[in-house]
Amino acid sequence: MGNQRFRRAIDRMMNTEDLKSRLEKYFKNELSKEEVMQLLLTLEESDGAIVEGLIDDVLTTINWSRIDVLDFKKKGVFDRVRAEIAGMSGVDNLHEERAAKRHFRFKYGIPAAAVLLIALGLIFYMKREAPPISRIVQQDQHEITLPPYTVATLILENGKPISLDDLEEGQVREVDGVRIEKRKGGRFYFAYANASLHSLAKRQVFKTAKGSSAEIILADGSVVKLNSASSLSFPLIFDNTRQVDLNGEAYFEVAHNRDAPFRVKTNTSEIQVLGTKFNASAYPEELNSEVTLSEGSVLVSSKKMHVRLVPGEQAIVSSKSGDIVSRTVNLEEMMAWKDGYFRFTDQSIKQVLYELSKWYDIKGVEILSESSDRFSGSVRRSQKLSDLLGQLERISSLKFKIVEGRVRVMK
């Protein structure tokens, strides 16, 4: 009897080591289609707690130089997956039958495939019969890359553009009476070199190129981080009204001053605060702008109405009607861009590529094969677009090819 227990214990240990080895290969993209299918079948029969522990071990021991993971709070992710699955209960019987065939579940009620993809930081809810397949983006392609350094420009009040690309941390430069400084952490700071030149009316414009983000310290100590292809118009000194104009997206950490409200104007709205942290997205080509509050309080106004937000809320402002709708959001996901990630929420591949085009210089998109696949989650930006597309290929039915700056989507 004792020998039998010992053998069973040894077998379980060997099976656990084998599963861990296969999980490591999965994350390294070293499994064939057949091996991935076999892995999912094994997960169907495995204890969810054991598998979750193995995933934790893999994430801490594997060499992530080739793979980058966004570590969202695990409980929140699992709760969202459960909510997504629960929300599918209203789907017709045919869809329910197919879902029962293609979702492998742990004791926590989470599909095995979804757990793997959560660990990767890119969650994809499969709405088709085939399991995820590892693929590599085709090699006979052109490439689209991000610039290897921050590309930013300061446009002086006289309209003269000053490239900031070659300014190194700690350096100071003076151009046309403006002191330009790159401080610790790569943050830019601008001021008049001579006090007699101070002007409240004149404004400078700080711009980031596509594929770059950058931070600026304003005269009152507020810090603004601009997303790709964004610009901020601001004065070099403030009076009792601190006002800036935003085109694009930025995250604000506003220095508190109860006697001088801080205002951000966009093409659709005005945001007023005393001191707080919030994100504002107002790209001119988009139908709506968004304001997401992480700390403090903000008042969002349009041509039609006003809405006050509390932390964890987002205001969506219609550029056409001026209507404002507020909702509760996951701040970690909404702010993912400033930490180097893209976020997707039940988006089609066309919508995903639009988000990617805000950073990568994609000349156009050709959808050669339509797909019902939807993407949710976050994934880290990569230097090469092909690396990011490779992650999407790995969990979907799609293939991608870059040809002369255009992205082709195929099956």
Backbone torsions as a table, in degrees:
resi	resn	phi	psi	omega
1	MET	NA	-45.7	179.0
2	GLY	-61.8	-39.4	178.7
3	ASN	-63.6	-38.3	-179.1
4	GLN	-65.7	-42.8	177.7
5	ARG	-62.1	-41.6	-179.9
6	PHE	-61.7	-43.0	178.8
7	ARG	-63.8	-41.5	179.1
8	ARG	-63.3	-39.5	177.9
9	ALA	-63.2	-42.4	177.9
10	ILE	-63.4	-42.4	179.4
11	ASP	-61.2	-43.7	179.7
12	ARG	-62.8	-40.0	180.0
13	MET	-65.4	-41.5	179.3
14	MET	-66.7	-39.7	178.8
15	ASN	-64.9	-39.2	179.1
16	THR	-64.2	-43.5	178.6
17	GLU	-64.4	-38.8	178.6
18	ASP	-65.0	-42.6	179.2
19	LEU	-64.3	-41.2	178.1
20	LYS	-61.2	-42.2	179.2
21	SER	-62.2	-40.8	-179.6
22	ARG	-71.0	-34.6	175.5
23	LEU	-63.2	-41.9	177.8
24	GLU	-60.4	-42.5	179.2
25	LYS	-66.3	-35.4	178.3
26	TYR	-60.8	-48.5	-178.6
27	PHE	-65.8	-27.1	178.6
28	LYS	-87.3	2.2	179.8
29	ASN	63.2	40.6	-177.1
30	GLU	-111.3	7.5	179.5
31	LEU	-99.4	142.0	174.7
32	SER	-77.4	172.3	177.9
33	LYS	-56.6	-45.9	-178.9
34	GLU	-64.2	-38.1	-179.6
35	GLU	-69.4	-35.5	176.2
36	VAL	-64.6	-43.7	179.1
37	MET	-61.0	-41.8	179.1
38	GLN	-66.2	-37.0	178.0
39	LEU	-62.2	-43.1	178.9
40	LEU	-64.8	-36.6	176.5
41	LEU	-64.6	-39.1	177.8
42	THR	-64.9	-41.2	180.0
43	LEU	-63.3	-30.9	179.3
44	GLU	-60.1	-33.1	-175.8
45	GLU	-97.3	3.1	-174.0
46	SER	-98.4	157.2	175.7
47	ASP	-75.3	126.2	-175.6
48	GLY	-59.2	-38.2	-179.1
49	ALA	-65.3	-39.0	178.9
50	ILE	-65.1	-45.5	-178.7
51	VAL	-63.8	-41.2	179.0
52	GLU	-61.2	-39.7	177.4
53	GLY	-64.7	-39.9	178.2
54	LEU	-63.9	-40.1	178.6
55	ILE	-62.5	-42.6	176.6
56	ASP	-58.1	-43.7	179.5
57	ASP	-62.0	-43.0	-178.4
58	VAL	-63.6	-43.3	-177.3
59	LEU	-65.3	-25.9	-178.6
60	THR	-92.8	-16.8	-176.0
61	THR	-109.6	-22.3	-176.1
62	ILE	-72.8	152.0	176.0
63	ASN	-81.1	109.5	-174.0
64	TRP	-93.3	22.1	178.6
65	SER	-64.3	-24.7	-179.8
66	ARG	-103.5	-14.5	-176.5
67	ILE	-130.8	133.2	-180.0
68	ASP	-120.4	135.6	-173.3
69	VAL	-119.5	136.8	171.8
70	LEU	-93.3	116.1	-174.7
71	ASP	-92.2	76.0	173.2
72	PHE	-64.1	157.8	177.2
73	LYS	-58.6	121.5	-169.0
74	LYS	-61.3	-43.2	-177.8
75	LYS	-61.1	-42.8	179.5
76	GLY	-62.4	-39.4	178.8
77	VAL	-63.8	-46.9	-179.0
78	PHE	-63.5	-38.0	177.8
79	ASP	-62.4	-40.8	179.9
80	ARG	-65.9	-38.0	178.5
81	VAL	-64.5	-43.7	179.1
82	ARG	-61.2	-39.9	179.7
83	ALA	-64.4	-41.1	178.1
84	GLU	-59.9	-44.3	-177.7
85	ILE	-66.6	-43.0	179.1
86	ALA	-61.5	-34.2	-179.5
87	GLY	-69.9	-13.6	-179.6
88	MET	-84.0	-1.2	-174.8
89	SER	-64.6	-22.4	-179.1
90	GLY	-84.5	-1.0	-179.2
91	VAL	-71.6	151.6	-176.4
92	ASP	-63.3	164.7	-173.3
93	ASN	-58.3	-37.5	-179.5
94	LEU	-60.9	-45.1	178.9
95	HIS	-65.0	-36.7	179.9
96	GLU	-65.7	-38.5	178.4
97	GLU	-64.9	-42.4	179.1
98	ARG	-66.2	-40.0	-179.9
99	ALA	-62.0	-38.3	-179.6
100	ALA	-63.5	-30.2	-178.6
101	LYS	-79.2	-31.3	-170.2
102	ARG	-104.2	-8.2	180.0
103	HIS	-103.5	118.9	173.9
104	PHE	-91.4	134.5	-172.1
105	ARG	-121.5	143.4	170.8
106	PHE	-87.9	-179.4	-179.1
107	LYS	-66.2	-18.1	178.9
108	TYR	-85.7	1.4	178.1
109	GLY	79.4	22.8	-178.0
110	ILE	-110.4	131.4	179.2
111	PRO	-58.2	138.5	-179.5
112	ALA	-58.9	-43.6	-179.5
113	ALA	-60.8	-39.4	-179.7
114	ALA	-65.5	-37.4	179.0
115	VAL	-63.1	-42.9	177.6
116	LEU	-59.7	-43.6	-176.3
117	LEU	-74.1	-29.6	173.5
118	ILE	-60.6	-45.3	-179.6
119	ALA	-61.6	-32.2	177.4
120	LEU	-74.9	-16.4	-179.2
121	GLY	87.2	7.6	176.9
122	LEU	-132.9	103.6	-173.5
123	ILE	-94.0	127.9	-177.8
124	PHE	-130.8	117.1	-179.8
125	TYR	-89.9	112.2	-174.3
126	MET	-70.8	125.2	177.9
127	LYS	-119.7	40.5	177.4
128	ARG	-149.4	175.8	-172.6
129	GLU	-84.5	-28.0	-175.2
130	ALA	-76.5	143.0	176.0
131	PRO	-76.6	169.0	179.3
132	PRO	-61.9	142.5	-177.5
133	ILE	-126.4	131.5	177.6
134	SER	-78.5	129.2	177.3
135	ARG	-137.8	168.3	175.7
136	ILE	-122.0	136.5	177.4
137	VAL	-57.7	138.4	-176.9
138	GLN	-54.4	139.4	-174.1
139	GLN	-83.3	-24.7	-177.5
140	ASP	-84.4	67.4	-176.1
141	GLN	-142.6	162.4	169.0
142	HIS	-78.5	173.0	-177.7
143	GLU	-127.8	149.3	173.1
144	ILE	-120.5	120.3	-175.3
145	THR	-123.5	157.1	173.6
146	LEU	-83.2	152.8	177.1
147	PRO	-63.4	144.4	-177.0
148	PRO	-75.7	-4.2	-179.7
149	TYR	-144.8	167.9	-179.6
150	THR	-69.2	126.9	177.8
151	VAL	-109.7	107.9	-177.9
152	ALA	-140.4	155.4	-177.1
153	THR	-136.2	140.2	170.7
154	LEU	-107.5	124.0	176.1
155	ILE	-101.8	114.9	-176.7
156	LEU	-69.5	166.6	-178.6
157	GLU	-61.4	-22.0	176.8
158	ASN	-87.9	4.7	177.7
159	GLY	90.4	-0.6	-177.8
160	LYS	-79.8	124.1	178.7
161	PRO	-84.2	136.3	178.6
162	ILE	-120.5	115.5	177.7
163	SER	-72.2	134.1	-179.1
164	LEU	-108.8	9.2	-173.5
165	ASP	-61.0	-39.5	-172.9
166	ASP	-95.7	4.6	179.4
167	LEU	-78.1	121.9	-177.8
168	GLU	-94.2	159.0	-178.9
169	GLU	-58.4	129.6	-178.8
170	GLY	94.1	-12.0	-179.2
171	GLN	-81.8	150.7	176.9
172	VAL	-129.5	138.3	179.9
173	ARG	-136.6	148.1	176.9
174	GLU	-120.9	125.4	-179.3
175	VAL	-134.4	121.2	176.7
176	ASP	49.9	43.7	176.4
177	GLY	81.7	5.4	179.4
178	VAL	-112.0	127.9	177.7
179	ARG	-86.8	123.4	-178.5
180	ILE	-114.3	124.6	-174.8
181	GLU	-134.2	137.9	173.7
182	LYS	-110.6	109.2	-173.2
183	ARG	-90.7	-177.2	-179.5
184	LYS	-56.9	137.3	-178.1
185	GLY	84.1	4.3	177.8
186	GLY	82.1	10.8	-180.0
187	ARG	-78.5	137.6	179.9
188	PHE	-93.5	144.5	176.9
189	TYR	-137.7	136.7	-177.2
190	PHE	-129.0	141.7	179.0
191	ALA	-155.0	161.4	174.1
192	TYR	-70.4	136.5	179.5
193	ALA	-75.7	-23.2	-178.2
194	ASN	-130.6	127.0	-176.1
195	ALA	-58.3	-29.0	-178.0
196	SER	-70.1	-13.4	-178.6
197	LEU	-89.7	-2.4	-176.0
198	HIS	-55.6	133.1	177.8
199	SER	-144.4	126.3	178.2
200	LEU	-78.4	-27.1	-173.3
201	ALA	-79.7	-33.6	-173.7
202	LYS	-81.8	145.1	-174.7
203	ARG	-130.9	150.0	174.5
204	GLN	-105.6	164.3	176.6
205	VAL	-127.5	125.9	177.2
206	PHE	-106.0	124.8	-174.0
207	LYS	-126.5	141.6	171.0
208	THR	-107.4	142.5	178.0
209	ALA	-80.4	164.2	174.4
210	LYS	-60.7	129.6	-179.7
211	GLY	96.3	4.2	-179.7
212	SER	-135.7	148.9	168.3
213	SER	-126.4	157.1	-177.6
214	ALA	-157.2	155.9	-179.5
215	GLU	-112.3	146.0	178.7
216	ILE	-131.7	139.7	174.6
217	ILE	-101.2	123.0	-179.3
218	LEU	-84.5	172.5	-174.2
219	ALA	-61.1	-28.5	-178.6
220	ASP	-89.7	2.0	-178.7
221	GLY	94.3	-5.6	176.0
222	SER	-65.0	146.1	-179.8
223	VAL	-115.4	132.8	179.5
224	VAL	-125.6	127.3	175.1
225	LYS	-106.6	117.4	-179.1
226	LEU	-90.8	136.0	174.5
227	ASN	-77.8	177.5	-180.0
228	SER	-57.0	143.3	175.2
229	ALA	52.3	47.0	-179.3
230	SER	-126.5	163.1	178.7
231	SER	-145.4	151.5	179.1
232	LEU	-132.0	124.0	175.9
233	SER	-97.9	129.9	-172.8
234	PHE	-154.5	156.0	173.4
235	PRO	-89.5	158.1	178.5
236	LEU	-78.8	-16.1	172.6
237	ILE	-137.3	154.1	178.7
238	PHE	-112.1	153.1	169.1
239	ASP	-107.0	-144.7	-178.8
240	ASN	-73.4	-9.9	175.5
241	THR	-120.8	113.6	179.1
242	ARG	-93.3	108.9	-177.4
243	GLN	-130.0	136.0	174.0
244	VAL	-131.9	158.5	177.5
245	ASP	-116.1	131.3	-177.5
246	LEU	-114.0	134.3	171.3
247	ASN	-127.2	111.1	-176.0
248	GLY	113.9	-136.6	-176.6
249	GLU	-134.1	143.6	179.7
250	ALA	-156.7	152.8	174.6
251	TYR	-109.5	127.6	-174.6
252	PHE	-110.5	133.0	167.6
253	GLU	-117.3	97.0	-169.7
254	VAL	-89.8	127.5	176.5
255	ALA	-67.6	134.1	-175.8
256	HIS	-72.1	133.0	174.7
257	ASN	-156.6	98.3	-174.3
258	ARG	-66.3	-19.0	-179.1
259	ASP	-90.9	-7.8	-178.3
260	ALA	-138.9	91.3	178.8
261	PRO	-57.4	147.9	178.7
262	PHE	-104.6	126.8	-177.8
263	ARG	-121.8	137.3	174.3
264	VAL	-118.3	121.0	177.6
265	LYS	-102.9	134.2	174.1
266	THR	-121.8	-175.5	-179.2
267	ASN	-72.0	-14.3	-177.0
268	THR	-122.1	-16.9	-171.2
269	SER	-154.9	173.4	172.4
270	GLU	-129.5	135.3	-179.0
271	ILE	-113.8	128.2	-179.0
272	GLN	-122.2	131.9	-179.5
273	VAL	-143.7	168.2	171.8
274	LEU	-104.1	-42.5	177.2
275	GLY	-172.3	119.6	-172.3
276	THR	-171.6	-179.2	175.7
277	LYS	-127.2	126.7	-178.7
278	PHE	-155.9	163.3	177.7
279	ASN	-115.4	137.9	177.3
280	ALA	-128.5	130.2	178.9
281	SER	-125.2	119.4	-176.1
282	ALA	-148.6	64.4	174.6
283	TYR	-73.2	132.6	-173.1
284	PRO	-62.3	-25.6	-177.5
285	GLU	-83.2	-4.9	-178.1
286	GLU	-97.5	149.3	-175.4
287	LEU	-72.3	-30.3	-177.8
288	ASN	-124.7	153.7	169.8
289	SER	-112.0	159.7	-176.2
290	GLU	-132.3	142.5	172.8
291	VAL	-128.2	123.7	-177.2
292	THR	-122.5	126.1	-173.8
293	LEU	-102.3	128.2	176.7
294	SER	-105.3	-31.2	178.2
295	GLU	-145.8	148.7	174.5
296	GLY	83.0	-142.0	-177.9
297	SER	-149.2	142.3	176.3
298	VAL	-135.1	150.9	173.9
299	LEU	-110.5	119.2	-179.5
300	VAL	-104.5	125.1	-177.0
301	SER	-124.2	142.6	172.9
302	SER	-122.7	-174.1	178.5
303	LYS	-68.9	-9.3	-173.6
304	LYS	-116.7	-33.7	-171.4
305	MET	-157.4	175.4	178.9
306	HIS	-128.9	144.6	175.6
307	VAL	-139.9	131.3	175.8
308	ARG	-100.4	132.3	-177.3
309	LEU	-104.4	151.5	169.9
310	VAL	-113.7	161.3	-177.9
311	PRO	-53.1	135.6	-178.5
312	GLY	93.9	-1.2	179.5
313	GLU	-106.5	155.5	177.6
314	GLN	-130.6	137.3	174.3
315	ALA	-104.9	131.3	177.1
316	ILE	-111.5	118.8	-174.2
317	VAL	-108.4	124.2	178.0
318	SER	-79.2	124.2	179.5
319	SER	-70.8	-21.5	-177.3
320	LYS	-85.4	-50.2	-174.0
321	SER	-99.2	-22.6	-175.1
322	GLY	84.6	1.0	177.5
323	ASP	-66.2	145.8	177.7
324	ILE	-123.3	126.8	176.9
325	VAL	-118.3	132.2	178.0
326	SER	-109.1	151.8	-179.8
327	ARG	-153.8	160.0	174.8
328	THR	-87.1	136.1	-176.4
329	VAL	-132.9	167.2	173.8
330	ASN	-86.3	110.2	-174.8
331	LEU	-62.6	-36.9	-178.1
332	GLU	-60.0	-38.6	179.4
333	GLU	-76.4	-41.6	-177.8
334	MET	-64.2	-32.3	-177.8
335	MET	-96.5	9.6	-173.4
336	ALA	-59.3	-32.5	-175.0
337	TRP	-59.7	-37.0	-175.2
338	LYS	-73.0	-14.2	176.1
339	ASP	-101.4	9.4	174.8
340	GLY	95.0	23.8	-177.5
341	TYR	-124.4	154.9	167.0
342	PHE	-98.0	145.1	175.7
343	ARG	-119.1	141.8	178.5
344	PHE	-129.8	140.2	179.0
345	THR	-131.8	96.2	178.5
346	ASP	50.0	50.8	-175.7
347	GLN	-106.4	149.0	175.6
348	SER	-76.1	168.1	-179.8
349	ILE	-64.7	-31.1	177.2
350	LYS	-65.1	-42.6	178.3
351	GLN	-67.7	-37.7	178.3
352	VAL	-62.2	-45.7	-179.0
353	LEU	-66.7	-31.0	175.4
354	TYR	-63.8	-43.3	177.9
355	GLU	-62.7	-41.2	179.3
356	LEU	-65.0	-32.4	-177.9
357	SER	-68.5	-13.9	175.1
358	LYS	-69.4	-22.9	-179.9
359	TRP	-109.4	-45.7	-177.1
360	TYR	-93.1	142.2	-176.0
361	ASP	-79.4	68.8	-179.9
362	ILE	-82.1	120.7	-177.0
363	LYS	-76.6	-23.6	-179.4
364	GLY	177.3	167.0	-179.4
365	VAL	-128.0	132.6	177.2
366	GLU	-116.6	110.7	177.8
367	ILE	-90.7	97.2	-178.0
368	LEU	-85.4	-20.4	177.9
369	SER	-138.8	122.0	179.1
370	GLU	-72.6	149.2	-179.4
371	SER	-142.2	144.5	177.1
372	SER	-93.5	3.3	-179.5
373	ASP	-60.3	140.0	177.3
374	ARG	-123.1	144.9	-175.2
375	PHE	-118.2	132.6	175.2
376	SER	-137.1	139.2	178.3
377	GLY	129.3	-163.1	-177.8
378	SER	-137.5	147.6	-179.8
379	VAL	-143.2	142.1	-176.6
380	ARG	-72.0	142.5	174.0
381	ARG	-64.5	144.2	177.4
382	SER	-119.1	156.4	179.5
383	GLN	-60.4	-40.9	179.7
384	LYS	-103.4	134.1	177.4
385	LEU	-62.2	-35.5	-177.8
386	SER	-60.8	-32.8	178.5
387	ASP	-65.7	-41.6	179.6
388	LEU	-68.5	-41.8	177.7
389	LEU	-62.9	-32.7	177.5
390	GLY	-61.5	-36.9	177.3
391	GLN	-66.7	-37.6	178.3
392	LEU	-68.4	-39.2	177.5
393	GLU	-60.3	-37.4	-172.6
394	ARG	-64.1	-24.5	-176.0
395	ILE	-121.3	14.6	-178.7
396	SER	-137.8	-179.9	178.8
397	SER	-90.5	7.9	-171.4
398	LEU	-102.2	156.6	170.4
399	LYS	-124.3	153.2	-178.2
400	PHE	-130.6	148.1	174.7
401	LYS	-142.8	134.1	178.0
402	ILE	-100.8	121.3	-179.2
403	VAL	-129.7	112.5	178.0
404	GLU	51.2	45.1	175.8
405	GLY	83.5	-1.7	179.0
406	ARG	-106.0	145.6	179.8
407	VAL	-104.9	123.5	176.3
408	ARG	-99.9	133.6	-179.6
409	VAL	-111.9	123.5	-176.2
410	MET	-136.5	174.4	172.6
411	LYS	-117.5	NA	NA
